Amino acid sequence: MPKTVNVRVTSMDAELEFSFHPNTTGKQLFDQVARTIGLREIWYFGLQFVDSKGFITWLNSEKKVMVQDVRKETPLQFKLRAKFYPEDVAEELIQDVTRRLFFLQVKEDILGEEVYCPPESAVLLGSYAVQAKYGEQDKLEPGYLSSERLLPKRVLEQHKLSKEQWEERIQVWHEEHRSMLKEEAMIEYLKIAQDLEMYGVNYFEIKNKKGSDLWLGVDALGVNIYEKNDKLSPKIGFPWSEIRNISFNDKKFIIKPIDKKAPDFIFYAPRLRVNKRILQLCMGNHELFMRRRKADTIEVQQMKAQAKEERLQKKMERDQLEGEKKKREAMEKEKEQMEREKQDLMMKLFQFEETTKRAERELQEQLDRAVRLEEERRRVEQEAARLTAERMEAIIAKEELARQAEDQIRSQEQLTLELADYSAKITQLEEIKRVKEEEAESWHIKAKEVEENLIKTKQELHSVRSSTNLIPVQAAVEAPASSSSSSSSSSDNEGSDHESEENNTYSAELQTQELNNHHEEEERLTEAEKNQRLQKRLMALSSELAEARDDNKKTPNDLLHAENVRVGRDKYKTLRQIRMGNTKQRVDEFEAL
């Protein structure tokens, strides 16, 4: 039995290990990877590896794995990456797993600066990336962005802003996405990213017949020609619908247009392996270009129907969860309201208790005052009795003196004086008795008033105690718990094939019949143009960041982008411009570069 070969395949979010038979083809290995991760939109992807000469290349699906100049290491190392890109991610990417892989790869290309992204768009994309990671969460811990890599290093270095200030700007945008699902945030990220000029473009160094150094850009819409110092704005474009044949002989590459009157489009690549890579990318992109402009196959229709059903189910579950969430919030509010009412009642009860205590204190004071008044009354009565006794004694003394008057005729004058004296004393005592009697009467009236107040206070106390017993006890209600671009310069990173092959001529016929509206991409608008509010906010953020930017650190791409913005040019407007004129005129223009 033949010995098996160990292989490790790394995708954007997983690492897989297999063993395969030495006779296994590239397609069989790729199919095994796709089945393992549940990937059905396989036409976008391929397996990358580093060959024995150190070049990055794509695994040929038709050849056996072990004959493709793979490095002899254990295990063999491959990367699952997007090889071709859709024109419109929202319309073409069907499965969530496909969208996630594209999202992670495009994000890596932007953060790694393989794709140029202006600062304001980088902040917006960073906010979608945060939502794609955390999803719908009501509360996130403070500083949750501190460990996240959200912006390209170039953007951070060009602006005089602290990490906290960048996080603050990203959080402002993130607040608007908090209700999005992770999958929705990923597709919104890709919708913004696909409007970037370098998204989905494979660049190759080429020369025209004059020997001018140029870039060839191959993407989902066709082939474009760039000047050596500008990868953002192509100068000439040839859509796939205008190309009928692609071939090369050694380093000479020939593209034959459908227009028989137009000359062939000829350029030169520095190596044979570059032309092989260009041919593979052209054939694959052209095939997808044609497929998009025809009716979907049964397989794609089924996938779209299944994805639609799954997203509808997710939406229903989300709506149900949202409903339960709202119910829970309503119950929480009701609970809070009841808690506030309970607190109010407890406060009222406390106030009643305080009132009762105050009334009891006042009652005790009244009782003490009544006791004092009663003692005073008794003292006054005793004083009045003493004065009465003294009066009686005085009367007796007066009578005794009257009886003795007869015996004291001889000392009449003296007795008369004494009598006058006693009379005056009697008068004084009677006056004092009258005053004391009036005072006693007054104290007696006050004592009656105190007794009446005491009776009234006892009645009020009894009423207050009765009312406090009627306060209801509220029960707390417990709420139920709920709950990229692959735009890299590929001049050196190509698959390794032996340049000494006997036949160095390759050709591919491209079918262009029965196309439906094959120039529809020229009428597209960017996401910012579709959303005026988004466009205004991006412009405002751009102006704000411009104030903190160090102009000395601007890169050539920054300057090129600024010029494009100044003249009102974007990816799709440029596309319309570079396709103007007939094919012959554009070929002549290429030769003149």
C-alpha positions in Angstrom: 0.0 0.0 0.0 1.5 3.4 -1.0 2.6 5.7 1.7 0.2 8.7 2.3 1.3 12.3 2.3 0.5 14.7 5.1 -0.7 18.2 4.2 -1.7 21.3 6.2 -4.1 23.7 4.6 -4.6 27.1 6.2 -7.7 29.1 5.4 -8.4 32.7 6.6 -10.0 31.4 9.8 -8.9 27.7 10.2 -6.1 25.3 9.9 -6.8 21.8 8.4 -4.6 18.7 8.3 -5.1 15.8 5.9 -3.4 12.7 4.5 -3.7 12.0 0.8 -2.6 9.4 -1.7 0.5 10.4 -3.8 -1.6 10.1 -6.9 -4.1 12.7 -5.7 -4.7 15.6 -8.1 -5.0 19.2 -7.2 -8.7 19.1 -7.8 -9.2 16.1 -5.4 -7.2 17.9 -2.7 -9.1 21.1 -3.2 -12.5 19.3 -3.2 -11.6 17.6 0.1 -10.8 21.0 1.7 -14.0 22.5 0.3 -16.1 19.7 1.7 -14.5 19.9 5.1 -15.3 23.6 5.5 -18.7 23.4 3.8 -17.6 25.6 0.8 -19.7 25.3 -2.3 -18.8 28.4 -4.3 -15.5 26.8 -5.2 -15.1 28.7 -8.5 -13.7 31.8 -6.6 -11.0 29.9 -4.7 -7.7 28.0 -5.2 -4.8 26.5 -3.2 -1.6 28.5 -3.0 1.8 27.1 -2.2 5.5 28.2 -2.3 7.4 26.2 -4.8 10.9 24.9 -4.5 12.3 28.2 -6.0 10.4 30.3 -3.4 7.7 31.6 -5.8 4.0 31.7 -4.7 1.9 29.9 -7.2 -1.6 28.3 -7.6 -2.0 24.5 -7.4 -3.0 23.1 -10.8 -6.3 21.2 -10.4 -5.6 18.9 -13.4 -2.1 17.7 -12.3 -1.1 15.5 -9.5 -0.1 17.4 -6.4 3.3 15.7 -6.0 4.5 16.6 -9.6 3.9 20.4 -9.2 7.3 21.4 -7.7 5.9 21.5 -4.2 8.5 22.0 -1.5 9.4 18.6 0.0 8.4 19.3 3.6 6.3 17.5 6.1 3.5 18.4 6.2 3.0 20.0 2.8 1.9 23.6 3.2 -1.0 25.2 1.3 -3.2 28.2 1.7 -6.9 28.4 0.7 -7.3 31.9 -0.9 -9.7 33.7 -3.2 -8.2 33.6 -6.7 -11.1 35.4 -8.5 -13.3 38.2 -7.3 -17.0 38.9 -7.8 -18.2 42.1 -9.5 -20.9 42.7 -6.9 -20.4 41.0 -3.6 -23.9 41.5 -2.4 -25.4 39.9 -5.5 -22.9 37.2 -6.2 -21.6 35.8 -2.9 -24.2 33.3 -1.7 -23.0 31.3 1.3 -22.0 32.9 4.6 -18.8 30.8 4.6 -17.8 32.4 1.2 -18.6 35.9 2.5 -16.6 35.3 5.6 -13.5 34.1 3.7 -13.7 37.1 1.3 -14.2 39.5 4.2 -11.1 38.1 6.1 -8.9 38.1 3.0 -9.9 41.6 1.8 -9.5 42.9 5.4 -6.0 41.4 5.5 -5.1 43.0 2.2 -6.3 46.4 3.3 -4.5 46.3 6.7 -1.4 44.9 5.0 -1.6 47.8 2.5 -1.8 45.5 -0.5 -5.0 47.5 -1.4 -4.9 51.3 -1.0 -7.6 52.6 1.3 -8.0 56.3 2.2 -8.1 57.1 6.0 -11.8 58.0 6.2 -12.8 54.8 4.5 -10.4 52.9 6.7 -12.2 54.2 9.8 -15.6 53.2 8.3 -14.3 49.7 7.4 -12.8 49.4 10.9 -16.2 50.0 12.4 -17.8 47.2 10.3 -14.9 44.9 11.2 -15.7 45.5 14.9 -19.3 44.6 14.3 -18.4 41.5 12.3 -16.4 40.3 15.3 -18.7 41.2 18.2 -22.2 41.1 16.5 -25.3 42.2 18.3 -24.2 43.0 21.8 -26.1 45.5 24.1 -23.0 46.4 26.1 -19.3 46.2 25.4 -16.6 46.7 28.0 -14.8 50.0 27.9 -11.6 49.8 25.9 -12.9 46.9 23.8 -11.1 48.3 20.8 -7.7 48.6 22.5 -6.4 45.2 21.3 -8.0 45.3 17.8 -5.9 45.9 14.6 -8.4 48.0 12.7 -6.4 50.5 10.6 -3.5 50.3 8.2 -0.1 51.2 9.7 0.3 54.0 7.1 -2.9 55.7 8.3 -1.8 55.6 11.9 1.6 57.0 11.2 0.3 59.8 8.9 -1.9 61.4 11.6 -1.1 63.1 14.9 -3.9 61.2 16.7 -3.6 59.0 19.8 -4.9 55.4 19.9 -7.8 56.6 22.0 -8.7 59.3 19.5 -8.8 56.7 16.7 -10.9 54.4 18.8 -13.3 57.3 19.5 -13.8 57.9 15.8 -14.4 54.2 15.1 -16.8 54.0 18.0 -18.9 56.8 16.5 -19.4 54.8 13.3 -19.8 51.5 15.2 -22.8 52.8 17.2 -24.7 52.9 13.9 -24.0 49.2 13.2 -24.8 47.8 16.6 -28.1 46.2 15.5 -26.4 44.3 12.5 -25.7 40.6 12.5 -22.0 39.6 12.0 -22.8 38.4 8.5 -24.5 41.7 7.6 -21.5 43.6 8.8 -19.2 41.5 6.7 -21.1 42.1 3.5 -21.3 45.9 4.2 -17.5 45.9 4.7 -17.1 44.2 1.3 -19.6 46.6 -0.4 -17.4 49.5 0.7 -14.1 47.7 -0.1 -15.1 46.7 -3.6 -15.3 50.4 -4.6 -11.5 50.7 -3.8 -9.5 51.1 -7.0 -7.0 48.2 -6.2 -9.7 45.8 -5.0 -9.6 42.4 -6.8 -6.8 43.5 -9.2 -3.8 41.2 -10.0 -0.9 43.4 -11.2 1.9 42.2 -13.5 4.9 44.0 -14.8 4.8 44.2 -18.6 6.4 46.2 -21.5 4.8 47.4 -24.8 6.6 47.3 -28.2 8.4 50.5 -27.3 9.8 48.9 -24.1 7.9 51.2 -21.7 7.5 49.8 -18.2 3.8 49.4 -17.5 1.4 47.4 -15.2 -1.2 45.0 -16.5 -4.1 44.7 -14.2 -6.4 41.6 -14.5 -9.7 41.7 -12.7 -13.3 40.6 -12.9 -14.2 43.2 -15.5 -11.3 42.9 -18.0 -7.7 43.8 -18.4 -6.4 47.4 -17.8 -3.1 49.1 -18.5 -1.5 51.3 -15.7 1.5 53.5 -15.9 4.4 52.4 -13.8 4.0 55.0 -11.1 0.2 54.7 -10.7 -1.7 51.6 -9.7 -4.9 53.5 -8.8 -6.0 54.9 -12.2 -5.8 52.7 -15.3 -5.1 54.5 -18.6 -6.6 52.0 -21.0 -9.2 49.3 -20.5 -10.4 46.2 -22.5 -13.5 44.6 -21.1 -13.8 40.8 -21.5 -16.7 41.2 -23.9 -14.2 42.7 -26.5 -11.7 39.8 -26.3 -12.0 36.6 -28.4 -8.6 35.0 -28.0 -5.7 35.1 -25.5 -2.4 33.4 -26.3 1.3 33.7 -25.6 4.6 32.4 -27.1 7.4 32.5 -24.6 7.4 36.0 -23.1 5.2 37.5 -25.9 1.5 37.8 -24.9 -1.2 38.4 -27.6 -4.8 39.4 -27.0 -7.0 39.3 -30.1 -10.1 41.6 -30.0 -13.5 40.7 -31.4 -13.2 43.7 -33.7 -11.4 42.2 -36.7 -10.3 45.6 -37.9 -8.4 46.3 -34.7 -4.8 45.1 -34.4 -3.8 42.6 -31.8 -3.0 43.8 -28.3 0.6 42.7 -27.7 2.8 43.0 -24.6 5.8 41.3 -23.1 6.3 39.8 -19.7 9.7 39.3 -18.1 9.2 35.5 -17.5 7.3 32.6 -19.0 5.7 31.8 -15.7 4.2 35.3 -15.6 2.4 34.7 -18.9 1.1 31.4 -17.7 -0.3 33.0 -14.6 -1.8 35.8 -16.7 -3.5 33.3 -19.0 -5.0 31.3 -16.1 -6.4 34.5 -14.5 -7.8 35.8 -17.8 -9.5 32.5 -18.6 -11.0 32.2 -15.1 -12.1 35.8 -14.9 -13.6 35.6 -18.4 -15.5 32.4 -17.6 -17.0 34.1 -14.5 -17.7 37.3 -16.5 -19.7 35.2 -19.0 -21.5 33.2 -16.3 -22.7 36.4 -14.5 -24.3 37.6 -17.7 -26.3 34.4 -18.3 -29.1 32.7 -16.3 -28.0 31.0 -13.1 -27.3 27.3 -13.3 -29.5 24.9 -11.4 -26.8 24.5 -8.7 -26.5 28.2 -8.2 -30.3 28.6 -8.1 -30.5 26.0 -5.5 -27.7 27.5 -3.5 -29.4 31.0 -3.6 -32.8 29.5 -2.6 -31.2 27.7 0.3 -29.2 30.8 1.4 -32.4 32.9 1.1 -34.3 30.4 3.2 -31.5 30.3 5.8 -31.3 34.1 6.0 -35.1 34.3 6.2 -35.0 31.8 9.1 -32.2 33.8 10.7 -34.3 36.9 10.3 -37.3 35.3 11.8 -35.2 34.1 14.8 -33.7 37.5 15.1 -37.1 39.2 15.0 -38.4 36.7 17.6 -35.3 37.4 19.7 -35.8 41.1 19.2 -39.5 40.7 20.3 -38.4 38.8 23.4 -35.8 41.4 24.0 -38.3 44.2 23.8 -40.7 42.3 26.1 -37.8 41.8 28.6 -37.0 45.5 28.4 -40.6 46.3 29.0 -40.7 44.0 32.0 -37.5 45.5 33.2 -39.0 49.0 33.0 -42.1 47.7 34.7 -40.0 46.2 37.4 -38.1 49.4 37.8 -41.4 51.3 37.9 -42.7 49.0 40.6 -39.4 49.3 42.5 -39.7 53.1 42.3 -43.3 52.8 43.6 -42.2 50.5 46.4 -39.5 53.0 47.3 -42.1 55.8 47.3 -44.4 53.7 49.6 -41.5 52.9 51.8 -40.7 56.6 52.0 -44.3 57.4 52.8 -44.3 54.7 55.5 -41.1 56.1 56.9 -42.8 59.6 56.9 -45.9 58.1 58.6 -43.6 56.5 61.3 -41.8 59.8 61.8 -45.2 61.6 62.1 -46.3 59.0 64.6 -43.2 59.3 66.6 -43.5 63.1 66.5 -47.2 62.8 67.7 -46.2 60.5 70.5 -43.5 62.9 71.6 -46.0 65.8 71.5 -48.5 63.7 73.4 -45.9 62.9 76.1 -45.1 66.6 76.3 -48.8 67.4 76.7 -49.1 64.7 79.4 -46.0 66.1 81.2 -47.5 69.6 80.9 -50.8 68.4 82.3 -49.1 66.8 85.3 -47.2 70.0 86.0 -50.5 72.0 85.7 -52.2 69.6 88.0 -49.4 70.0 90.6 -49.7 73.8 90.3 -53.4 73.6 90.7 -53.0 71.6 93.9 -50.4 74.1 95.2 -52.8 77.0 94.4 -55.7 75.2 96.2 -53.5 74.6 99.2 -52.5 78.3 99.3 -56.1 79.3 99.0 -57.0 77.0 101.9 -54.2 78.5 104.0 -55.4 82.0 103.2 -59.0 81.0 104.2 -57.7 79.7 107.5 -55.8 82.9 108.1 -59.0 84.9 107.3 -61.0 82.8 109.8 -58.3 83.4 112.4 -58.5 87.1 111.7 -62.2 87.2 112.1 -62.0 85.4 115.4 -59.3 87.8 116.5 -61.5 90.7 115.4 -64.4 89.4 117.5 -62.1 88.9 120.4 -60.9 92.4 120.1 -64.5 93.7 119.9 -65.2 91.8 123.1 -62.2 93.2 124.7 -63.1 96.8 123.6 -65.4 97.2 126.5 -62.5 96.3 128.8 -60.2 98.7 127.2 -62.3 101.9 127.4 -59.5 103.6 129.2 -57.1 103.0 126.3 -59.6 103.8 123.6 -57.3 105.7 121.3 -54.7 102.9 121.4 -57.3 100.3 120.8 -58.8 102.4 118.0 -55.5 102.6 116.4 -55.0 98.8 116.8 -58.5 98.3 115.4 -57.7 100.5 112.4 -54.5 98.5 111.9 -56.3 95.1 112.0 -59.0 96.5 109.7 -56.4 97.4 107.1 -54.8 94.0 107.5 -58.1 92.3 107.0 -58.8 94.3 103.9 -55.3 93.4 102.5 -55.9 89.7 103.3 -59.3 89.8 101.6 -57.8 91.3 98.5 -55.0 88.7 98.5 -57.7 86.0 98.9 -59.7 87.3 96.0 -56.6 87.4 93.7 -55.7 83.8 94.8 -59.2 82.6 94.1 -59.1 84.2 90.6 -55.8 82.6 89.9 -57.1 79.2 91.2 -60.1 79.6 88.8 -57.7 80.4 85.9 -55.6 77.3 86.6 -58.7 75.2 86.9 -59.8 76.3 83.4 -56.3 75.6 81.9 -56.4 72.2 83.5 -59.7 71.4 81.7 -58.2 72.6 78.4 -55.1 70.4 78.8 -57.4 67.4 79.5 -59.4 68.1 76.3 -56.1 68.4 74.3 -54.9 65.1 75.8 -58.1 63.4 74.7 -57.8 64.8 71.1 -54.1 63.9 70.8 -55.0 60.3 71.8 -57.6 60.2 69.1 -55.2 61.5 66.5 -52.6 58.9 67.6 -55.1 56.1 67.2 -56.0 57.4 63.7 -52.4 57.5 62.5 -51.7 54.0 63.8 -54.8 52.7 61.9 -53.7 54.3 58.6 -50.2 52.8 58.7 -51.6 49.3 58.9 -53.3 49.8 55.5 -50.1 50.3 53.4 -49.7 47.4 50.9 -46.5 45.5 50.5 -45.3 45.3 46.9 -43.7 42.2 45.6 -40.8 42.5 43.2 -41.4 40.9 39.8 -38.5 39.0 38.5 -38.0 39.3 34.7 -37.4 36.2 32.7 -33.9 35.8 31.3 -33.5 36.0 27.6 -31.3 36.6 26.5 -9.4 41.6 -1.0 -8.6 42.0 -2.4 -5.8 39.8 -3.6 -4.3 42.8 -5.3 -0.6 42.0 -4.9 2.2 42.6 -7.2 2.8 39.2 -8.7 5.8 39.9 -10.9 7.9 37.6 -8.7 5.4 35.5 -6.9 4.2 33.2 -9.7 3.9 29.5 -10.0 7.0 27.7 -10.9 6.9 25.8 -14.2 9.9 24.7 -16.1 10.8 27.3 -18.8 12.5 24.7 -20.8 9.3 23.0 -21.9 9.3 22.0 -25.5 6.1 23.9 -26.4 6.0 27.4 -24.9 2.9 28.5 -26.9 -0.5 28.5 -25.1 -3.8 29.8 -26.5 -7.4 30.1 -25.2 -10.5 30.9 -27.2 -13.0 33.0 -25.3 -16.7 32.8 -26.0 -18.6 36.1 -26.0 -21.9 35.3 -27.6 -25.3 35.8 -26.0 -24.2 38.3 -23.5 -26.9 40.3 -21.6 -25.9 44.0 -21.1 -22.2 43.3 -21.0 -21.3 46.9 -20.3 -23.5 47.2 -17.2 -20.5 47.6 -14.9 -19.8 51.0 -16.5 -23.0 52.4 -15.1 -22.4 51.4 -11.5 -22.2 53.8 -8.6 -20.1 53.5 -5.5 -21.7 52.8 -2.1 -21.0 56.4 -1.1 -22.8 57.8 -4.2 -25.8 55.6 -3.4 -26.0 57.0 0.1 -25.8 60.8 0.3 -25.7 60.8 4.1 -22.7 58.3 4.1 -21.0 60.5 1.4 -21.4 63.6 3.5 -20.1 61.9 6.7 -17.1 60.5 4.9 -16.3 64.0 3.5 -16.6 65.5 7.0 -14.4 62.8 8.5 -11.9 63.3 5.7 -11.8 67.1 6.4 -11.4 66.4 10.1 -8.5 63.9 9.6 -6.8 66.3 7.1 -6.3 68.7 10.0 -4.4 66.1 12.0 -2.4 64.7 9.0 1.3 65.2 8.5 1.6 66.1 4.8 5.3 65.1 4.8 4.3 61.5 5.3 1.9 61.3 2.4 2.6 58.3 0.0 2.4 58.5 -3.8 -0.9 56.7 -3.6 -2.2 59.3 -1.2 -1.3 62.0 -3.7 -2.9 60.1 -6.6 -6.1 59.5 -4.6 -6.3 63.2 -3.6 -6.1 64.1 -7.2 -8.8 61.7 -8.2 -11.1 63.1 -5.5 -10.3 66.7 -6.6 -11.4 66.0 -10.2 -14.4 63.9 -9.1 -13.1 60.6 -10.4 -13.8 57.2 -8.9 -13.3 53.6 -9.9 -16.4 53.3 -12.2 -16.0 56.8 -13.8 -12.5 55.9 -14.6 -13.7 52.6 -16.1 -16.1 54.5 -18.4 -13.3 56.9 -19.4 -10.6 54.3 -20.3 -13.0 52.3 -22.5 -14.0 55.3 -24.6 -13.3 55.0 -28.4 -13.1 51.8 -30.4 -10.7 48.9 -29.7 -8.2 50.0 -32.4 -7.9 53.5 -30.9 -7.2 52.0 -27.4 -4.6 49.6 -28.8 -2.8 52.4 -30.6 -2.9 54.5 -27.4 -1.3 51.5 -25.5 1.5 51.3 -28.1 2.1 55.1 -27.7 2.6 54.8 -23.9 
